[in-house]
Amino acid sequence: MLKPKLARDSHTIMTEMVLPNDTNTLNNLMGGRLLHFMDIAAAIAAQKHSNRTVVTASVDNVSFSEPIRLGNIVTMKAQVTRAFNSSMEVFIEVWAEDIPAGVRVSTNSAYYTFVAVDQNGRPIEVPAVVPESDEEKARFDSALRRRQLRLVLAGRMQPQEATELRALLLGESA
């Protein structure tokens, strides 16, 4: 059994500037490029938690609520919310900042799932997460429902086995 780690120990902030090569014909950051940035920031948080090489297992819904423009500064904040056996859920938030105009807006957030792997690429155990703040505790508590939903949608869990989801949706006790 590995020693549990504090959620805040995985806290990662990554900053990028949107350059011409990152943009589409409207001079907005391309969605795929943003996903690339987000994947890197989230992977760093997962590596900090697990002290292992990690691979991306899934990305939950990502909606592009605000355009990120050429010259903007993109800041991503990622942190592990919960760990299961060899996988970790990471929450990431994204902001775009127009420094000369003094404007900063929230543009995206998502949950990523990473799996820690050994030198041969096989899944390996990761430490449990210890949440401290109310926000960390809320994300920790709801992570099992999100995990069960991911597994049901991927066909790796039968809906009737998703006890946390059943409790939430049908009012059944878990």
FILO-283854 format. One record per residue (C-alpha): residue number from 0; chain; x, y, z. Coordinates in Angstrom, 2 decimals, always signed. Each point is the difference from the previous one (the first is absolute). Layout:
% FILO-283854
[NUM; 'A'; [X; Y; Z]],
...
% end
This chain:
% FILO-283854
[0; 'A'; [+0.00; +0.00; +0.00]],
[1; 'A'; [+1.43; +3.35; -1.05]],
[2; 'A'; [-0.06; +2.99; +2.34]],
[3; 'A'; [-2.92; +2.34; -0.90]],
[4; 'A'; [+0.87; +3.45; -1.33]],
[5; 'A'; [-1.70; +3.36; +0.39]],
[6; 'A'; [-2.00; +1.20; -3.00]],
[7; 'A'; [+1.84; +3.33; +0.07]],
[8; 'A'; [+3.34; -1.75; -0.53]],
[9; 'A'; [-1.04; -0.64; -3.62]],
[10; 'A'; [-0.98; +3.63; -0.62]],
[11; 'A'; [+1.40; +1.12; -3.36]],
[12; 'A'; [-0.18; +3.33; -1.79]],
[13; 'A'; [+1.08; +0.22; -3.63]],
[14; 'A'; [+0.05; +3.16; -2.09]],
[15; 'A'; [+0.26; +0.37; -3.78]],
[16; 'A'; [-0.16; +2.94; -2.40]],
[17; 'A'; [-2.20; -0.38; -3.08]],
[18; 'A'; [+2.28; +0.46; -3.01]],
[19; 'A'; [-0.94; +0.22; -3.71]],
[20; 'A'; [+0.81; -3.69; -0.59]],
[21; 'A'; [-2.54; -0.95; +2.72]],
[22; 'A'; [-2.95; +1.77; -1.62]],
[23; 'A'; [-2.66; -0.62; -2.62]],
[24; 'A'; [-0.95; +2.41; -2.81]],
[25; 'A'; [-2.02; +2.09; +2.49]],
[26; 'A'; [+3.14; +0.53; +2.14]],
[27; 'A'; [-1.47; -2.12; +2.81]],
[28; 'A'; [+1.84; -2.82; +1.74]],
[29; 'A'; [-0.80; -3.29; -1.75]],
[30; 'A'; [-2.01; -2.38; +2.20]],
[31; 'A'; [+2.42; -2.86; -0.59]],
[32; 'A'; [+2.92; +2.14; +1.10]],
[33; 'A'; [-1.85; +0.93; +3.20]],
[34; 'A'; [-0.71; -3.69; +0.67]],
[35; 'A'; [+3.72; -0.67; -0.50]],
[36; 'A'; [+0.90; +2.67; +2.58]],
[37; 'A'; [-2.64; -1.33; +2.42]],
[38; 'A'; [+1.22; -3.58; -0.38]],
[39; 'A'; [+3.56; +1.03; +0.87]],
[40; 'A'; [-1.04; +1.99; +3.08]],
[41; 'A'; [-2.29; -2.77; +1.25]],
[42; 'A'; [+2.68; -2.66; -0.62]],
[43; 'A'; [+2.50; +1.99; +2.05]],
[44; 'A'; [-2.47; +0.09; +2.92]],
[45; 'A'; [-0.52; -3.78; -0.29]],
[46; 'A'; [+3.74; -0.60; -0.13]],
[47; 'A'; [+0.55; +2.18; +3.07]],
[48; 'A'; [-2.57; -2.08; +1.88]],
[49; 'A'; [+1.16; -3.43; -1.13]],
[50; 'A'; [+3.75; +0.58; -0.51]],
[51; 'A'; [-0.47; -2.14; -3.11]],
[52; 'A'; [-0.32; +0.27; -3.75]],
[53; 'A'; [-3.66; +0.48; -0.85]],
[54; 'A'; [-2.13; -0.50; -3.09]],
[55; 'A'; [-3.27; +1.71; -0.85]],
[56; 'A'; [-2.93; -2.40; +0.37]],
[57; 'A'; [-2.93; +2.37; -0.63]],
[58; 'A'; [-1.13; +3.59; -0.21]],
[59; 'A'; [-3.48; +1.00; +1.07]],
[60; 'A'; [-2.07; +2.50; -1.93]],
[61; 'A'; [+1.88; +3.17; -0.94]],
[62; 'A'; [-2.08; +2.98; -1.09]],
[63; 'A'; [+1.60; +3.05; -1.54]],
[64; 'A'; [-1.93; +2.81; +1.71]],
[65; 'A'; [+2.23; +2.96; -0.91]],
[66; 'A'; [+2.43; +0.48; -2.87]],
[67; 'A'; [+3.66; +0.33; +0.90]],
[68; 'A'; [+1.60; +2.57; -2.27]],
[69; 'A'; [+3.40; +0.45; -1.57]],
[70; 'A'; [+2.32; +1.59; +2.57]],
[71; 'A'; [-2.07; -1.13; +3.00]],
[72; 'A'; [+1.67; -1.70; +2.92]],
[73; 'A'; [-1.56; -3.39; +0.77]],
[74; 'A'; [+0.25; -1.20; +3.60]],
[75; 'A'; [-0.92; -3.53; +0.99]],
[76; 'A'; [-0.38; -1.17; +3.59]],
[77; 'A'; [-0.13; -3.77; +0.54]],
[78; 'A'; [-0.26; -2.18; +3.09]],
[79; 'A'; [-0.68; -3.67; +0.73]],
[80; 'A'; [-3.46; -0.37; +1.54]],
[81; 'A'; [+0.02; -3.72; +0.81]],
[82; 'A'; [+2.00; -3.15; -0.67]],
[83; 'A'; [-1.25; -3.53; -0.67]],
[84; 'A'; [+2.42; -2.96; -0.10]],
[85; 'A'; [+2.16; +1.15; -2.96]],
[86; 'A'; [-2.15; +2.85; -1.35]],
[87; 'A'; [-0.34; +3.62; +1.05]],
[88; 'A'; [-2.63; +2.59; -0.79]],
[89; 'A'; [+1.38; +3.49; -0.64]],
[90; 'A'; [-2.10; +3.17; -0.08]],
[91; 'A'; [+1.32; +2.78; -2.21]],
[92; 'A'; [-1.16; +3.59; -0.37]],
[93; 'A'; [+1.03; +2.35; -2.82]],
[94; 'A'; [+0.08; +3.80; -0.15]],
[95; 'A'; [+0.90; +2.36; -2.82]],
[96; 'A'; [+1.53; +3.36; +0.79]],
[97; 'A'; [+0.41; +3.07; -2.15]],
[98; 'A'; [+2.70; +1.67; +2.08]],
[99; 'A'; [+0.01; +3.43; -1.74]],
[100; 'A'; [-3.80; +0.26; +0.37]],
[101; 'A'; [+0.05; -1.35; +3.56]],
[102; 'A'; [-2.63; -2.64; -0.84]],
[103; 'A'; [+0.05; -3.58; +1.32]],
[104; 'A'; [-2.80; -2.47; -0.81]],
[105; 'A'; [-0.70; -3.64; +0.84]],
[106; 'A'; [-0.13; -1.96; -3.25]],
[107; 'A'; [-0.06; -3.71; +0.79]],
[108; 'A'; [+0.09; -2.70; +2.61]],
[109; 'A'; [+0.12; -3.77; -0.25]],
[110; 'A'; [+0.77; -3.22; +1.78]],
[111; 'A'; [+2.81; -2.15; -1.36]],
[112; 'A'; [+0.77; -3.56; +1.05]],
[113; 'A'; [+3.57; -1.27; +0.03]],
[114; 'A'; [+1.45; -3.42; +0.71]],
[115; 'A'; [+3.42; -0.37; +1.62]],
[116; 'A'; [+2.20; -2.54; -1.77]],
[117; 'A'; [+3.25; -1.79; +0.73]],
[118; 'A'; [+3.04; -0.23; -2.30]],
[119; 'A'; [-1.82; -2.62; -2.10]],
[120; 'A'; [-3.14; +2.07; -0.42]],
[121; 'A'; [-2.04; -2.09; +2.45]],
[122; 'A'; [-2.35; +1.71; +2.49]],
[123; 'A'; [+1.49; +0.47; +3.45]],
[124; 'A'; [-1.50; +0.96; +3.37]],
[125; 'A'; [-0.26; +3.68; +0.92]],
[126; 'A'; [-0.38; +1.64; +3.42]],
[127; 'A'; [-3.41; +1.00; +1.31]],
[128; 'A'; [-0.93; +3.69; +0.00]],
[129; 'A'; [-0.66; +1.91; +3.22]],
[130; 'A'; [-2.23; +3.02; -0.65]],
[131; 'A'; [+0.21; +2.92; +2.43]],
[132; 'A'; [-2.08; +2.97; -1.18]],
[133; 'A'; [-3.78; -0.10; -0.41]],
[134; 'A'; [+0.45; +0.25; -3.78]],
[135; 'A'; [+2.49; -2.90; -0.01]],
[136; 'A'; [-2.36; -2.08; +2.16]],
[137; 'A'; [-2.97; +0.69; -2.30]],
[138; 'A'; [+1.97; -1.02; -3.11]],
[139; 'A'; [+1.35; -3.07; +1.83]],
[140; 'A'; [-3.50; -1.07; +1.09]],
[141; 'A'; [-1.50; +0.37; -3.50]],
[142; 'A'; [+2.96; -1.66; -1.78]],
[143; 'A'; [-1.34; -3.52; +0.54]],
[144; 'A'; [-3.26; +0.91; -1.80]],
[145; 'A'; [+1.95; +1.48; -2.91]],
[146; 'A'; [+2.20; -3.11; -0.13]],
[147; 'A'; [-3.00; -2.32; -0.03]],
[148; 'A'; [-1.61; +2.05; -2.78]],
[149; 'A'; [+3.19; -0.20; -2.07]],
[150; 'A'; [+0.17; -3.77; +0.51]],
[151; 'A'; [-3.68; -0.48; -0.92]],
[152; 'A'; [+0.37; +2.14; -3.14]],
[153; 'A'; [+3.14; -1.95; -0.98]],
[154; 'A'; [-1.83; -3.31; +0.45]],
[155; 'A'; [+2.35; -1.06; +2.80]],
[156; 'A'; [-2.69; +0.04; +2.71]],
[157; 'A'; [-3.63; -1.03; -0.09]],
[158; 'A'; [-2.41; +2.81; +0.95]],
[159; 'A'; [-1.44; -2.07; +2.85]],
[160; 'A'; [+3.51; -0.28; +1.50]],
[161; 'A'; [+0.39; +3.80; +0.16]],
[162; 'A'; [-1.17; +0.32; +3.59]],
[163; 'A'; [+0.95; +3.67; +0.41]],
[164; 'A'; [-1.82; +0.96; -3.19]],
[165; 'A'; [-3.06; -2.03; +0.96]],
[166; 'A'; [-0.08; +1.73; +3.38]],
[167; 'A'; [+0.24; +3.40; -1.65]],
[168; 'A'; [-2.48; -0.60; -2.83]],
[169; 'A'; [-2.48; -2.38; +1.60]],
[170; 'A'; [+0.31; +0.90; +3.67]],
[171; 'A'; [+1.13; -3.53; +0.85]],
[172; 'A'; [+2.40; -0.56; +2.86]],
[173; 'A'; [+3.52; -0.88; -1.13]],
% end
